[in-house]
């Protein structure tokens, strides 16, 4: 692992793990020896990171040199805390982990009083169950959207009919009830929504549709906003619009 990547990983571990953190635990988390861990901490301190603690007692990152001080207001801090809490409860483990990381990074860049407001926000989220069922293909779909690559999917519609389609994934839509993929269906040559919990297989076929994604998504969202039936969109039940004729 490159030294820069190793130091970045150490910083991230110190942001997210409960302090004080022992050198042995940090070494395990970053995949280095304890001796290398001590050298890395000295390097971060020399670069400007304020790290309290010493060998045998544990360490705490109290000021993160890699992030500029933030001046979020009280309401903005509440919005961050509430938004990240919602993400943690959506049912996507990758995004849940990312939300925890975001909170840690923001907290590391806040003055002490604002940091306490973030960790003890008055806006809280309570969901006994995850908002959306976890799916096996969330990361595949997300990567395809980012890379702007077509997906070959197998999909079970509301009548339990299995179909195979090639789609251009444009975005992942979160509604009150279900999670859907906003797509261009290559077979129907029209915009379609596919419920993620009904996708049984999803594979990137390597076909790039860059740079069309931004334009297609803009047109699709505009059609959704005005309820344009010409795009095969049912505004009263958008989550149920599937790939059947």
C-alpha positions as CSV (number, residue, x, y, z in Angstrom):
1,X,0.0,0.0,0.0
2,X,1.3,3.5,-0.9
3,X,2.3,5.6,2.1
4,X,-0.2,8.3,1.2
5,X,-3.0,5.8,1.1
6,X,-1.9,4.3,4.4
7,X,-1.9,7.7,6.1
8,X,-5.3,8.5,4.7
9,X,-6.6,5.2,6.0
10,X,-5.2,6.0,9.4
11,X,-6.8,9.4,9.4
12,X,-10.1,7.9,8.5
13,X,-9.9,5.2,11.2
14,X,-9.2,7.9,13.8
15,X,-12.2,9.9,12.6
16,X,-14.6,7.0,12.9
17,X,-13.4,4.8,15.7
18,X,-14.3,5.6,19.4
19,X,-11.4,7.3,21.1
20,X,-9.0,6.7,22.7
21,X,-7.8,4.1,20.2
22,X,-4.9,1.8,21.0
23,X,-2.0,1.6,18.7
24,X,-2.6,-2.1,18.3
25,X,-6.2,-1.5,17.2
26,X,-5.2,1.2,14.7
27,X,-2.4,-1.1,13.3
28,X,-5.0,-3.8,12.8
29,X,-7.4,-1.5,11.2
30,X,-4.9,-0.1,8.8
31,X,-3.0,-3.3,8.1
32,X,0.5,-2.3,9.3
33,X,2.8,-3.2,12.2
34,X,2.6,-1.3,15.5
35,X,6.1,0.0,14.8
36,X,4.9,1.4,11.4
37,X,1.8,2.8,13.1
38,X,3.9,4.9,15.5
39,X,5.9,6.3,12.5
40,X,2.7,7.1,10.7
41,X,1.3,9.0,13.7
42,X,4.5,11.0,13.9
43,X,4.2,11.8,10.2
44,X,0.6,13.0,10.6
45,X,1.6,15.2,13.5
46,X,4.4,16.6,11.6
47,X,2.0,17.4,8.7
48,X,-0.3,19.4,11.1
49,X,-2.8,16.9,12.5
50,X,-3.5,17.4,16.2
51,X,-3.4,13.9,17.7
52,X,-3.5,13.6,21.5
53,X,-2.2,10.5,23.4
54,X,0.9,8.4,23.5
55,X,2.2,4.9,23.4
56,X,0.4,2.7,25.9
57,X,-2.5,5.0,26.4
58,X,-4.2,5.3,23.1
59,X,-4.8,8.1,20.6
60,X,-7.4,10.7,19.8
61,X,-7.7,12.9,16.7
62,X,-8.7,16.3,18.0
63,X,-8.0,18.5,14.9
64,X,-8.0,17.2,11.4
65,X,-5.5,19.2,9.3
66,X,-6.9,17.8,6.0
67,X,-10.3,19.5,6.5
68,X,-10.8,23.2,6.7
69,X,-12.8,24.6,9.7
70,X,-16.6,24.6,8.9
71,X,-19.0,27.3,9.9
72,X,-22.3,25.4,9.8
73,X,-25.2,27.0,11.6
74,X,-27.3,25.2,14.2
75,X,-30.1,24.4,11.7
76,X,-27.5,23.2,9.1
77,X,-26.0,20.8,11.7
78,X,-29.5,19.5,12.5
79,X,-30.1,18.9,8.8
80,X,-26.8,17.0,8.4
81,X,-27.5,14.8,11.4
82,X,-31.1,14.1,10.3
83,X,-30.1,13.4,6.7
84,X,-27.3,11.0,7.6
85,X,-29.5,9.2,10.1
86,X,-32.1,8.6,7.4
87,X,-29.4,7.2,5.1
88,X,-28.2,4.8,7.8
89,X,-31.8,3.4,8.1
90,X,-32.5,3.0,4.4
91,X,-31.2,-0.6,4.2
92,X,-28.2,-0.1,2.0
93,X,-25.1,-1.2,4.0
94,X,-22.7,0.7,1.7
95,X,-24.5,4.0,2.1
96,X,-25.0,3.4,5.8
97,X,-21.2,3.1,6.2
98,X,-20.7,6.2,4.1
99,X,-23.1,8.2,6.2
100,X,-21.2,7.3,9.4
101,X,-18.0,8.4,7.6
102,X,-19.6,11.7,6.6
103,X,-20.6,12.5,10.1
104,X,-17.1,11.7,11.4
105,X,-15.5,13.9,8.7
106,X,-17.9,16.8,9.4
107,X,-17.4,16.5,13.1
108,X,-13.6,16.6,12.7
109,X,-13.9,19.9,10.9
110,X,-16.2,21.6,13.5
111,X,-15.3,23.7,16.5
112,X,-15.9,21.9,19.8
113,X,-19.3,23.4,20.6
114,X,-20.7,22.7,17.1
115,X,-19.3,19.1,17.2
116,X,-21.3,18.5,20.3
117,X,-24.4,19.8,18.6
118,X,-23.8,17.3,15.8
119,X,-23.4,14.3,18.0
120,X,-26.3,15.3,20.3
121,X,-28.7,16.8,17.7
122,X,-32.3,17.4,18.7
123,X,-33.4,15.9,15.4
124,X,-33.4,12.1,15.6
125,X,-34.7,9.2,13.4
126,X,-36.2,6.1,14.8
127,X,-37.1,3.2,12.5
128,X,-37.7,-0.2,14.0
129,X,-37.1,-1.7,10.6
130,X,-35.0,-0.6,7.6
131,X,-36.9,1.6,5.2
132,X,-36.1,-0.5,2.1
133,X,-35.3,-4.2,1.8
134,X,-31.6,-4.9,1.2
135,X,-30.9,-6.1,-2.3
136,X,-28.0,-8.1,-3.8
137,X,-27.6,-5.7,-6.8
138,X,-27.5,-2.3,-5.2
139,X,-23.8,-1.8,-5.7
140,X,-23.9,-3.2,-9.2
141,X,-26.6,-0.7,-10.1
142,X,-24.9,2.2,-8.4
143,X,-21.6,1.5,-10.2
144,X,-23.3,1.2,-13.5
145,X,-24.9,4.6,-13.0
146,X,-21.6,6.2,-12.1
147,X,-19.7,4.6,-14.9
148,X,-22.7,5.1,-17.4
149,X,-22.7,1.5,-18.5
150,X,-25.6,-0.5,-19.7
151,X,-27.0,-3.3,-17.5
152,X,-28.5,-6.6,-18.5
153,X,-31.2,-7.5,-16.0
154,X,-33.7,-10.2,-15.3
155,X,-36.8,-8.8,-13.9
156,X,-40.0,-10.2,-12.4
157,X,-43.0,-7.9,-13.0
158,X,-46.2,-7.6,-10.9
159,X,-47.7,-10.6,-12.7
160,X,-44.7,-12.7,-11.8
161,X,-43.5,-12.8,-15.4
162,X,-39.8,-13.0,-15.8
163,X,-38.2,-10.9,-18.6
164,X,-34.7,-10.1,-19.7
165,X,-33.9,-6.5,-20.6
166,X,-31.0,-4.3,-21.4
167,X,-31.3,-0.9,-19.7
168,X,-29.4,2.3,-19.3
169,X,-29.5,3.0,-15.6
170,X,-30.0,6.7,-14.9
171,X,-30.6,7.1,-11.2
172,X,-31.8,5.3,-8.1
173,X,-35.1,6.7,-6.9
174,X,-36.2,6.4,-3.2
175,X,-40.0,6.8,-2.7
176,X,-42.1,6.2,0.4
177,X,-42.7,2.6,-0.5
178,X,-40.0,1.2,-2.7
179,X,-36.7,1.7,-4.3
180,X,-36.6,1.9,-8.1
181,X,-34.1,2.4,-10.9
182,X,-35.0,5.2,-13.4
183,X,-33.9,3.8,-16.7
184,X,-34.0,3.9,-20.5
185,X,-35.3,0.5,-21.6
186,X,-33.5,-0.5,-24.8
187,X,-36.2,-3.0,-25.8
188,X,-39.2,-0.7,-25.4
189,X,-37.2,2.4,-26.4
190,X,-38.8,4.3,-23.6
191,X,-38.3,5.4,-20.0
192,X,-39.1,2.8,-17.4
193,X,-38.9,2.3,-13.7
194,X,-37.7,-1.0,-12.3
195,X,-38.2,-1.9,-8.7
196,X,-34.9,-3.1,-7.2
197,X,-36.5,-5.8,-5.1
198,X,-37.8,-7.4,-8.3
199,X,-34.5,-7.5,-10.1
200,X,-33.2,-11.0,-9.8
201,X,-30.0,-10.6,-11.8
202,X,-28.0,-7.5,-12.8
203,X,-24.8,-7.5,-14.8
204,X,-22.9,-4.7,-16.5
205,X,-22.4,-5.6,-20.2
206,X,-19.6,-3.1,-20.6
207,X,-21.4,-0.9,-23.1
208,X,-20.9,2.8,-22.3
209,X,-23.7,5.3,-22.9
210,X,-21.6,8.3,-21.8
211,X,-22.3,11.2,-22.0
212,X,-26.0,10.6,-22.4
213,X,-26.9,9.9,-18.8
214,X,-27.2,13.5,-17.7
215,X,-29.4,14.5,-20.7
216,X,-31.6,11.4,-20.4
217,X,-32.1,11.9,-16.7
218,X,-33.0,15.5,-17.1
219,X,-35.7,14.6,-19.7
220,X,-37.0,11.8,-17.5
221,X,-37.3,14.0,-14.4
222,X,-39.0,16.7,-16.5
223,X,-41.5,14.1,-17.8
224,X,-42.1,12.9,-14.2
225,X,-42.7,16.4,-13.0
226,X,-45.4,17.1,-15.6
227,X,-46.9,13.6,-15.7
228,X,-46.3,13.1,-19.4
229,X,-48.1,10.0,-20.4
230,X,-46.2,9.9,-23.7
231,X,-43.3,8.6,-21.7
232,X,-45.3,5.7,-20.3
233,X,-45.2,7.2,-16.8
234,X,-48.1,6.7,-14.4
235,X,-48.0,9.5,-11.9
236,X,-50.5,8.0,-9.5
237,X,-48.3,4.8,-9.0
238,X,-44.8,5.5,-10.3
239,X,-43.2,2.6,-8.4
240,X,-45.4,0.2,-10.3
241,X,-44.4,1.2,-13.8
242,X,-42.4,-1.7,-15.1
243,X,-41.1,-3.1,-18.3
244,X,-44.2,-4.8,-19.6
245,X,-45.8,-3.3,-22.7
